Amino acid sequence: MDFSLWLAFVAASTALLLIPGPTVLLVLAYAVGQGRRVAVPTALGVATGDLKAAGEGLKQSTVGTVGEAVSTVTNTTVTAVSGVG
């Protein structure tokens, strides 16, 4: 890979990482408005959802076994925390 192309990729990746997405803004708004008691469970829910989405994506790929494991863990976690199966 050409160095200038790599440098452009690094610059674009850094810019995308610095811009908060909607879930980060949601957690931040809850933290500012309602405090840590509400923000921490919200952040954990967002992280669980992201992990679930990653597991589903991996199930569709050639690394299906890892995706199945991640999906099983997140399903079990969501069921245990929410009581909804």
Secondary structure, DSSP 8 states (H G I E B T S, - for coil): --HHHHHHHHHHHHHHHHS--HHHHHHHHHHHHH-HHHHHHHHHHHHHHHHHHHHHHHHHSS-HHHHHHHHHHHHHHHHHHH---
